[in-house]
Amino acid sequence: MGKKKKFFQTWKDKGPVRAKKYLGQHFLKDEEIAQKIANSLSFKKYTNVIEIGSGTGVLTKYLLLHNIDLVAMDIDAESIEYMNNSFPLENPKAMLGKSTFKVVEGDFLKYDLSVLFGDTQFAITGNFPYNISTQIVFKMLEMKEQVPEFSGMFQKEVALRICNAGGSKAYGILSVLVQAYYDVEYLFTVPPEVFDPPPKVESGVLRLVRKENIALDCDEKLFFRVVKSAFNLRRKTLRNSLKTFELSDVLKEDVIFDLRPEQLVVADFIALTKKIANDTV
């Protein structure tokens, strides 16, 4: 208990980092919420975790209470300096069990993660900057074979969009593509006042767990094209939104083309992709 107590006391004695609007920074200051986010990962069948946007480390310290190999990444040089100078981790294994810790300055969207993890499995978590949160999810999808779990904080509207099961305006490209490969759970809502500075909207915390079998029963590249094309003209029926695919008149008579994209679940999009792949104009 003494070592953990020293860890938290050392942390609280440090000065603040200035939140930068252009980076979309809103630093979480609620310890209980930070601990809940850290505990939202199962830490099963992997030890590598990357935290995106570590900021002032309020989430980082709770992640380090688990037996993991943690990489805290931030694009903000001031945050990086703070993290490097504030964690008493000259000997992290002695202080925090089996955890190891590394601070990396970099842009997650551009960073070559193979440098950090090779081809091993790793989880992703963080209090994500609102302005790049959807791009973070799309990059995660590109690496889905290596990412068994993903959890973190989004603008509530985006979090609900990812979880939406269909039939409403909130349902879209992100909903379908994420749910094709992951089981999605909306965990809880976070009010603005627990951040510094407080955002103008509520936040939501999600957990994504990769499905046992993520091999789609269709051409994956075509599946992505179909989903994106359908929602780019979401007010139109599929017969109109998918015109660029130059489908045969016979296929276009299929009743599925009378529907709008928000009326299709993931399985329907997979079936539609297979119909298009087998179509002969």
C-alpha positions, 0 to 999 in steps of 0.5 A: 500500500505504501508504494501505491500511496507514494505514487498518487501523492507524488502525482498530486504534487505536480503542477497543471498542464495548459489545455490547448483548444486547437488540440481539442484537449479537455482534461478529465479531473474525476478520479472515479471516472478515470478508474472506471474507464481503466477497468473497462478493459478486461486485459485478457489474452494481451498485455500491450495497451496504448492510451491515446491522449494521455494529457495529465495522466489521470487515466494513466495511473489507474491503467498502471495498476493492472499488469500491463505494458502501457504506452501513453501517447500524446501529440502535445509536447507539454503533456509529454514533458509533464508525463516524463517528469511526473511519474516516479517510474525509474523502476516501474516493475518494483513500484507497480507490480508487473506493469511497464510504462513508456511515454511516446510523443506522436500523432496516433493517426500517423504513427506506425504502431508496428514500431511499438507492438510488432504483430502482437495484440494490443488494446486501445483506450483513452479520453479521446480528443473530440476532433479526431475521435472518429478517425481514431476508430477508423484507424482501429478498424484498419488494425482490427486483427491486432486490437481485441478490445477498445474503450474510451471517451467520446462526445456522447453523440458520436458514442451513441452513433457507434452503438446505434442499432439502426432505424434512425439518423444516428445510424451510419457508416461508423455504426455498421463498420464497427458493429461488423467486427466488434460487440459494442457497449455504451457504458455510461455518460459523463457530464461536462463539469468533470473536465478542465476546461468543461466541454459544451456537450456531454461525453460517453464511454464505450467498450468494443470487444472484437468478435470471435470470427471477424471474417466477413462472408463477403468481399471486405473492400466491396463491403466498405464501398457499399456501406460508404456509398449508401450512407453518402446519399442516406436520404435516397433509396439504395437503388439511387445511392448505389447507381455508381456500381452500374448494377443490372436491371434484374438486380435493381428489382430486388426489394432490398433496393427499395430501402434506405441505408438506415433500414439495413443491419450489418447482416443485410449489408453483407448480403447486399455486398454478395448480391452486388459481387455476383451481379452480371450487368 
